[in-house]
């Protein structure tokens, strides 16, 4: 029998964690349910234990740190990740597990944005941020993901054991989505009925700080995963500046035979050198990235073969 693990990262979720555990135990009775506590100061841990979950700890604050710990420690054939705030329904979990175990998908995304998210979530900037991040990622990475930042997903073992988590906080969802798209993993989205937090439950998201971190993560990952495009745009800017500054000097030289604006010529040549350096860096990183992807595919094949 395939082993299923439900992983719940938690920080101060005493109002909801018991219900989340019970809901997922009812839907996935065969699964092991793990609650990873991230320095909670309320009764989250005791309630989780009373509900029958396996409780473990990650002391470095941040959701990315918690998920790194979970992925390292837990061995399973299918991993279901869900937040402990009772905003995601357990009813979809069985379907998500079936897609992973029986249809060879690597990531199942619980899509809130195609369902009830905008009517349930009352924080307008969060709604705007989700749409903005989705559009940026789909444009930059030529993908068609509907919900980039959902916290409800299922994964294959191949994906989990080969995913290098660098994020520390809530930008982890963005990182894993881009990784899956770039490495051509099999992804499927299913609409889920999102519900807002119950009264008294407080979101840990810091709207502006975490939003800035997510945008910074997209910028960095775009540079990492699409270096030729990134440095190509930069080099084009340098080239345009070099040409704009050089043309008047060159025209003046053709007319008079004298170069009078040496400072302008020097700046133009400097931009030209920056253009050559930028495009060269982009090409080199593109080649390195291609080799890295080849090595990653070999690693994935080895992980897959060990568990057949």
Beta strands, then each sheet from edge to edge (+ up, - down):
strand 1: 4-10
strand 2: 32-37
strand 3: 54-57
strand 4: 78-81
strand 5: 107-111
strand 6: 153-156
strand 7: 187-191
sheet 1: 3+ 2+ 1+ 4+ 6- 5+ 7+
end
